[in-house]
């Protein structure tokens, strides 16, 4: 029987002949997003350490990312406001799409905890972030004239197999 130290050594030695595992697209995006956020915090004056980060830093980061967005969001005064497919260009700003921000926050929530942060202090899981995402979603839906409708669960006709359906809720959507 080998010790844990020897097993680790054997794994290290055997991994030299095997190709390295390529991270999934999700894992790559998560790492890139985490590094980008860390760089954003370092560039603040004064710099902010991740352990001192709060939901206001996250909200500022999301607003900062808007400048790199590719989604045209018509402002209420625009003649194309509320039109899903405007017939001509306008000067309305480009923003990050709600779906992109929602996915980013999901990756950042996971990355925060994977990097040693506590779920109780996770600034990406803050209620303020959920409110911000909801407001962005509603604003973008109105600007495009597309009402956002929450997907409803399909009624189940089969028996639940002894499971208490009252305990299952729509909590599978983390930002609803």
N, C-alpha and C positions, 0 to 999 in steps of 0.2 A: 504494500500500500504506500503510495507516495504522498508526501505532505502537500498542502495547498501551494506552498512556495515552488516545489518541484513541478507540480501540475502547471502552474503559470509559466514556468520556464519552458516546459515541453510545448505548451501552446505557442509560445513566442518562437521557438525553434521551428515548429512545423509550419507556422504561418508564412515563413520565408519562401516556401516552395509553392504556396497557394496564392492565387491572385487576390489582391485586397478587395473587400466587399465595397461596392459602390453604393453610397447612400441613396435612398429613394428621393424622388423629386420633392416630396413633402419635407423630408429631413434636410435636404439641401436648402430649400426655401426658408425653413425654420432657422437654420444656422445663419443664413445670410441676413434674415430679418433681425435676429438677435444681435448680430455684429453691427448692423446699421443703427439700431437703437442705442447700443453701447457707444458708438461713435458720436451719435447725436448728443447724448448726455455729456460726453467728454468735451464737446464743443460749446457747451453752455458756459456762460460767464456768471458766476464761477462754475467750474465743472461739477457735475452731480454724479456721485457714486451710485451704482445700481441699488445698493442697500438703502439709500436715502430717496429713491425714486418713489413718487406717488402718482395718483391718477391724474393730477394736473400736468405732470410731465408727459404722461401718455397722451392726454388730450392735445397738448401743444405739438407733440410729435405727429399725431394724425393730421392736424391742421397744416403742419409743415409739409407733409407728404402731398397735400393737395396741389402744390405747384408742379408736381410731376405727373398729375393725372391726365387721362386721355378721354374722359367722359364729359361731353358738353352738358352743362347744367344751366338751363335758361333761368334768368332772374325774373321776378314777377313783372317788371316793366317791359320785358322783351316782347315783341309782337309774336314770337313763336312759343311763348310760354304756354305749356299745356299741350303742345303738339308733339306727338310721338316721332313724326318724321318731317321736320321743317323743310320747306322747299328751297331755302337759300341760306347762306352762311350768316352768322351774326357775331357780335363781339362778346358774347357771354363767356364766362370763364370755363376752363377745363378743370375738372376735379377728379379725385379718386372715386371710383364707383363704389357704391355701398357694399356690394358683394365682395369686392377686393379688401375693403377695410374690415369687414366681418371675418373673412378668412385670415387676414393678418392678425387680428386680435386673438383668434383661436390658436394660431401657431405661437404667438407671444405668451399666451397664458401657459401653454405647455412648456415652452422654453424657460420661462421664469422658474417654474418648479423643478425642471430638470437641472437647472443651474444652481440649485440649493435654496431657492426662495420658498417660503412657507405659503401654502394655499390660503391661509387666513390673512396674509399681508400682500397677496398678489394684486398689484395695481391694475393689471389688465382684466381682472375679474370684478372690478369695482362697479357699483350701480351707476355711477356717473358715466362710465364707458358705455354701458347698455343704453342709457338714456341718449347719449350722443349718437350712437349707431342708429337708434330708432328715429331720431330727428333727421339724420342724413337720409335714411331710407325714405321717409315720408316726403321730405323736401324734393328728393330726386324723382320720386314717383309723380308728384304734382307737376314738377317742371316738364316732365315728358308726357303728361296727360294719361298716365297709366296708373290706375288705382292699385295699390298693393293689397293683395288679399292673402291672408294667412291660410296656409294649406290646412285643410281639415282632415282629421283622421277618418279613414273609411270604417264604417261600422263592421264589426266582426260578427259573422253568422255562426262560426264554429264555437264549440265549447272552449272555455279557457284552460281546460286541463287542470283544474284545481287551483289555478292562479287567481288571486284576488285582483280583478281589473280596476278596482277603485284605487289601488295603490299606484297604478301606472298613470302618469300624467304627461303632458306635453313638455316635460322637462328635458327631453332629448334635444330640444332646440335651446342651445345655451344662451342665445341673445334674443329671445322672443319677448 
